[in-house]
Amino acid sequence: MDKDTIQRKVINVLEQVRPYLQQDGGDVNFVELTDDNVVMVELTGACGSCPYSTMTLKNGIENVMKKAIPEITAVEQVETLDL
């Protein structure tokens, strides 16, 4: 599968999990798909500052992503700086 196809699927999966994050006051933004198929995301709102955000990312988003798109190797959070 080519990178553009994988990226479209990644964005689709994020759209599916977004309502669950928004219920808790958070959200997720797609940042990039690396050459080694790591999905980089930004957790925002309540998810960005939640102490459980790593669990949300790994146990929630990453598991769903890997089931839907076996080519994905990991989902990682980018750190954002509030200036």
N, C-alpha and C positions, 0 to 999 in steps of 0.2 A: 504494500500500500504506500502511495507517495505521501510526502509530508503535508501537502495541501489537504488531501483527503483526511488524514489523521487529525489535522488542526480543526477542520470543520466538525468532525465527530467529537473532539474535545470540547469545543464551544457548545455543541448540542448537549453533551452530558452536564456541563456546568449550568446550562439553562434549566435542566431538570432538577438539579440539587438546590438551585438558588432559592426557591420558595421555602425550603426547610430552614435555610440559614436566615432568611428574612423574618421568619416567625419569631426568631430569637433576637432580632434587631441587628443582624449581621448581613454580610454579602460577600461574594467572591467575584474577582475580576481576572479574566485571562490575561496573562502578560506575554508569554511566549512558549513555543515548543522548541526545545533544544534539538541539536542534531542527533543526540543519543536518546531521543524520545522521552525526555523529562519535561513534564508540564510545570511551568512556573506560573503561580497564581498569587494574587494579593488578597488577603482577607481584610475586610473593612468593617466599619461599624463595631458592633459588640464583638464580632469574631476577631477583629484585629487586636483587641486588648484583652481578650478572654484568656485566662490561664489554661483553659482546656482546648485552645485553638489547635495545638499540635495533634491532640486526639481527634478532633473534628477533621483535620486535614488528612491524617493517616488512616484512621479507622473508618471515616465516612467517605470523603471525596476520593481518596486514592483507591480504596477498595472498589467503589462504584466505577471509577474510571478504568481500572485494570480489567474488571469483568466485561465492560462494554467494548474496550479497545485493548486487546491482548498485547499490542505492540508497545504500549506505554510501560516504561520501566519504573517511574516514580512520579509523585506530585510533590513539589516543594514550594514553600512560601517565600516570596521575596520580602525583604524588610523595607518598609517605607519610612522615610523620615518626614515628620511633620515640621515644616519650616515656618 
